[in-house]
Amino acid sequence: MFHAWLLGSAVIGYFLGSLPFGAMVARSHGVDIFKEGSGNPGATNVKRVLGEKFGAKGKRAGNLVFGLDVLKGAVASGWSLLAWTSLSVSVDLENGNGAAVITGQDWRLLGLAGVIGAILGHSFSIFTKFKGGKGVATAAGGVLMLMPVSCLIGGLVWIITFYATRYVSLGSILAAVAVPASSWLRGNPLPLNIAITLIGLFVIVRHRTNITRLLNGTENKFTKKQPPVQS
């Protein structure tokens, strides 16, 4: 019976993750994000494309997409917050057949199933012919619910890397390494560590073209525009 709950959480997470906020926000500005920039509907490409077209307004739109994508993961894994309570649910169908009691760390497993579904939905959205983003923001929202300390460590790694190099992709790749590493070091339950490691690997694989460009020195940077020189 508990496996049915896991499947249900994953399915709900998938449809939440599939909501194409990047494509929707870009379309509201008259832009088909699949045909602009890298063609990726994630927050980074939306911010870059709309920022170039609309300036500060476009950048705010990209930030909105990032926030919404984080929210998808957080909502999908919201079950995990119940792991810190004494709440339990007993399900008994047909006089005991298929009975299940959901309590304690079971809630974290449900949250984990939810965020995995959300990442897959974001990356392969049913609403956009299975095209999607790379799952970084959605994964961050979900992992924040599951293991906030490890997520904050990953966020710190991203911030340091981005401001040192101006590469969003490199920050995301290193954060995808830092979160699982910190999870293992903090002694989290084995199933959670394995799943978080697989999520990190998935995010890295989704950045394989970025890795190629980084190695070739052709990856795009987010650079600050210099103010005009006063004559």
Summary of the structure (lengths in Angstrom):
residues: 231
radius of gyration: 19.3
end to end distance: 74.0
largest distance: 85.5
contacts: 796
relative contact order: 0.12
helix: 70%
strand: 3%
